[in-house]
Amino acid sequence: MPRPSTATVPRSAQAATATQLGLEIPLELPALPLVPDWQARPRMWGPTLHPMCSYLASFPAALAHAFVARYSRPGDVVLDPFSGRGTTPLQAAAEGRIGVGNDLNPFAHLLTAAKVEPATRAESLTRLATLRLGWLVEADAWLDLAALVAADVAAGDDPSVRVPTAGSRGGPRAADETVPVEVTVAFHAATLGQLLAVRTALQLSDRVDRFMAAAISGILHGKTVGYLSPVMPNTFSMAPRYVREFVARTGYVAPERDLFRLLEAKLDRLYRHPLPSGRGVALMGDARDVGERTRSVLRQRGLPDRARLVVASPPYLRVVKYGYYNWLRTWFLGFDSRAIDAALDDGHRRVPYLAFLREVMGGLRPALADDAVIALVIGEVEMDRGRASNAGRDLAAAVWAAAAEPEGYRLAGLVRDDIAANRKMTKLWGEEAGRATKSDRILVLGSTETGRRRALAGASLPIDWEWPPRGLRLL
């Protein structure tokens, strides 16, 4: 989340009282009669592109479907200003809508773009074959380079062997940067050689290469033999220091894993369902001006320029460092994890957070249809850096009072979404897993009174949970 400052907080918010900014607990908001039927679905419900790569604090595809199916029609624009790994825009596109996702995090933007503008199976397999051939031609040189990198670490020296940067298309003899120790020890030298070669070749501005990069990001590390490194107990990056100390303490030796074989298996899983039938747009930028940017891009593409539905999960209060917990992936992609966290500002507290969200709600206006429905998934955060915290208490009600109501939105109600700890992917914190947010509150709004009435009228509509729909199944 961008860092709010007095220069960016609206004057009205700067002048607001502490009560208006949510320092006092607002009154309880009415419940929207919408049954959280997504909770009964399997965690992997939905299009097989969804689990392309894990991502912290993402809501399930079934939740997105519950709102997309009730509050939009084929051809409608569905927008998520905080798209993360692209759950909302992908689900919308898979159901014949125009899915638009925006995020300031370049890693999130990559995942969203890979899903809403995916490569076809033929394109991916052709690119995989090209990468394989390129590897075979220069394999010896890449393996020698990886062996030198590994020997540097084994000798206890600071990294000195230089390798090509991501996307540079430089051969194994190019010398641009060193490999961090924690990256080196995570992989077998042969696997590291393959990663260096592929990392150098992929161009993230290319649609097919972007899809391949996102797929590889999803298999970099995890518990099973389907991942390139088992050094970490989950698919989120443990701290670099943890990796170094774990390897030193246990004598861990990375097993050899073949990148091309595992990537081919990953692609097979991704293409089990048909690609989305609808069109998608991936934007990268600040959520506070997403409305104008969304309209501009949609107009350029000759598409409807107003969203009838917004489904989004604003960043949780002081819970996730998106760069830090993805440092291994950001290294592979050539992103700077520290720069990502500096831009997103994970240290936001309640008052500036609410002021920020008011700007977001104001900035959404240009892209909203007159009858638009907005569903905001708000985490009721109970832990702050391992300590009990009241900052997230009744946060959804505070968002309504301090951010949405002042910008003219109409309240339809709240939906409670209790989250079982064993269904969360926040295992980074050991015994704290699942305790940071035990429940979400989904704040459902209308852009106008017409939108509010549409939200109320659609809350009890039954929806079809069969996936994929018969018309979209592969023969």
Buried (B, 14 or more C-beta within 10 A) or exposed (E): BBBBEEEBBBEEBEEBEEEBBBEEBBEEBEEBEBEBBBBEBEEEBBBBBBBBBBBBBBBBBBBBBBBBBBBBEEEBBBBBBBBBBBBBBBBBBBBBBBBBBBBBBBBBBBBBBBBBBBBEBEBBBEBBEEBBEBBEEBBEBBBBBBBBBBEBBEEEEEBEBBBBBBBBEBBBEBEEBBBBBBBBBBBBBBBBBBBBBBBBBBBBEBBBBBBBBBBBBBBBBBEEEEBBBBBBBBBBBBBBEBBBEBBEEEEBEBEEBEBBEBBBEBBEBBBEBBBBBBBBBBBBBBBBBBBEBBBBBBEEEEBBBBBBBBBBBBBBBBBBBBBBBBBBBBBBBBBBBEEBBEBBBBEBEBBBBBBBBBBBBBBBBBBBBEBBBBBBBBBBBBBBEEEEBEBBBBBBBBBBBBBBBBBEBBBBBBBBBEBEBEEBBBBBBEEBBBBBBBEBBBBBBBBBEBBBBBBBEBBEEEEEBEBBEEEBEEE
